[in-house]
Amino acid sequence: MSWIWEKSATWRKLVAVTKQSPAAMATFTVAMFVVPYALGKVVMSGTNPQAESDLERQLRSRATLEHKVPQISVLKHAHPSLRF
Protein backbone atom coordinates (compact mmCIF):
# COMPACT_ATOMS: atom_id res chain seq x y z
CA MET A 1 0.00 0.00 0.00
CA SER A 2 2.97 2.30 0.18
CA TRP A 3 2.80 2.98 -3.55
CA ILE A 4 -0.72 4.41 -3.25
CA TRP A 5 0.40 6.49 -0.27
CA GLU A 6 3.25 7.96 -2.33
CA LYS A 7 1.22 8.53 -5.50
CA SER A 8 -2.20 9.72 -4.29
CA ALA A 9 -2.86 12.83 -2.26
CA THR A 10 -6.53 11.80 -2.05
CA TRP A 11 -5.59 8.53 -0.37
CA ARG A 12 -3.38 10.37 2.14
CA LYS A 13 -6.29 12.71 2.97
CA LEU A 14 -8.66 9.77 3.35
CA VAL A 15 -6.24 8.02 5.71
CA ALA A 16 -5.80 11.19 7.76
CA VAL A 17 -9.56 11.77 8.04
CA THR A 18 -10.38 8.17 8.98
CA LYS A 19 -7.53 8.12 11.47
CA GLN A 20 -8.92 11.14 13.33
CA SER A 21 -12.65 10.43 13.14
CA PRO A 22 -14.30 7.14 14.14
CA ALA A 23 -17.48 8.25 12.32
CA ALA A 24 -15.53 8.77 9.10
CA MET A 25 -13.94 5.35 9.52
CA ALA A 26 -17.36 3.76 10.04
CA THR A 27 -18.73 5.55 6.98
CA PHE A 28 -15.78 4.43 4.88
CA THR A 29 -16.12 0.84 6.12
CA VAL A 30 -19.85 0.71 5.40
CA ALA A 31 -19.27 2.21 1.95
CA MET A 32 -16.62 -0.43 1.18
CA PHE A 33 -19.18 -3.16 1.92
CA VAL A 34 -22.35 -1.57 0.52
CA VAL A 35 -20.98 -0.28 -2.80
CA PRO A 36 -19.56 -3.63 -4.02
CA TYR A 37 -22.67 -5.48 -2.80
CA ALA A 38 -24.99 -3.07 -4.62
CA LEU A 39 -22.85 -3.20 -7.75
CA GLY A 40 -22.94 -7.00 -7.65
CA LYS A 41 -26.73 -7.03 -7.27
CA VAL A 42 -27.11 -4.68 -10.24
CA VAL A 43 -24.82 -6.80 -12.41
CA MET A 44 -26.57 -10.04 -11.40
CA SER A 45 -30.04 -8.62 -12.04
CA GLY A 46 -28.86 -7.28 -15.39
CA THR A 47 -27.43 -10.60 -16.50
CA ASN A 48 -30.34 -12.64 -15.12
CA PRO A 49 -33.46 -10.50 -15.47
CA GLN A 50 -35.85 -13.29 -14.43
CA ALA A 51 -36.42 -13.16 -10.70
CA GLU A 52 -34.97 -16.16 -8.91
CA SER A 53 -38.22 -16.89 -7.09
CA ASP A 54 -40.08 -16.97 -10.43
CA LEU A 55 -37.55 -19.40 -11.83
CA GLU A 56 -37.72 -21.57 -8.71
CA ARG A 57 -41.54 -21.59 -8.82
CA GLN A 58 -41.47 -22.52 -12.50
CA LEU A 59 -39.01 -25.36 -11.94
CA ARG A 60 -40.92 -26.72 -8.93
CA SER A 61 -44.17 -26.76 -10.90
CA ARG A 62 -42.56 -28.88 -13.62
CA ALA A 63 -40.85 -31.25 -11.19
CA THR A 64 -42.02 -34.83 -11.17
CA LEU A 65 -42.89 -36.81 -8.05
CA GLU A 66 -39.48 -38.48 -7.94
CA HIS A 67 -37.89 -35.06 -7.55
CA LYS A 68 -40.30 -33.97 -4.84
CA VAL A 69 -40.08 -37.14 -2.71
CA PRO A 70 -36.52 -36.62 -1.39
CA GLN A 71 -37.57 -33.30 0.12
CA ILE A 72 -40.42 -34.99 1.98
CA SER A 73 -38.25 -37.86 3.22
CA VAL A 74 -35.64 -35.43 4.49
CA LEU A 75 -38.28 -33.61 6.52
CA LYS A 76 -39.47 -36.87 8.10
CA HIS A 77 -36.01 -37.51 9.51
CA ALA A 78 -35.32 -33.92 10.47
CA HIS A 79 -35.02 -32.80 14.05
CA PRO A 80 -38.49 -32.14 15.57
CA SER A 81 -37.76 -28.42 15.92
CA LEU A 82 -37.19 -28.19 12.13
CA ARG A 83 -40.45 -29.87 11.15
CA PHE A 84 -43.43 -27.85 10.03
N, C-alpha and C positions, 0 to 999 in steps of 0.2 A: 504494500500500500504506500510505500514511500514515494514511488514514482508519481502517484496522483497528488500526494502532498506537495511535491516539488513543482508539478506542472499546473495545478488548478488553484487559483485564488478562491474560487467559489467553494471548493472542498475544504480549504483551510477555514473559511468563514463558517461553514456548516459545522465543522468540528468544534470551533470555538464557541458557537452558540449552544450546541448540544452539551458541551462540557459545563457550561455555566448554568443552564436552565433544565431542570428535570422535566418541565412541561414540554419544552422543545424536543427533548430526547424522546419522550413518550409519543409526541406527534410524529416525529421522524420514524420511530419504530412501527407505529400503527400504519403509516403511509407505506412503509416497505413491505408490509404484509397485505394490505388492502389493495394497493395498485396492481401487483402481479396477479392476485386472486381475481380481481375484476377483469383484468385483461384476458386472463385464461378463460373466464366464463363467456366473455364476448366472442373470443375465437372459437370456443367449442360450440356455442349456439349458432355461430355463423357457418361452421362447417357441418353441423348436424341440426338443421332447422326443425326437424320433427322432435317434439317434446319426448323425453325419455319415458314418461308415464304413458303417453299415447302408444309408443312403440311396445312397451311392456304389456299394456292392455290388449293390443292387437295380437301379440304373440301368444299370450295366455288364452285368448279366445280360440285360437287355431290349434292349441295343444291337444293331443289325444290323451286318452285315459292313462296310458302307460307313462306319460310324462307327468301327469298330475299325481299319480299314486305315491311316488317316493316322497313327495312333500307331506302327504297325509301320514305315511308310516313314520316319518321322522318326528312328527308331532306326537304320535302315540308314545314314543319312547323318550320324549323330552322330559325334563324336570317338571314337576307339577306346577311350579311357579311360572313356567314359560307357556303352559297350555292356555288355550282360550276358553 
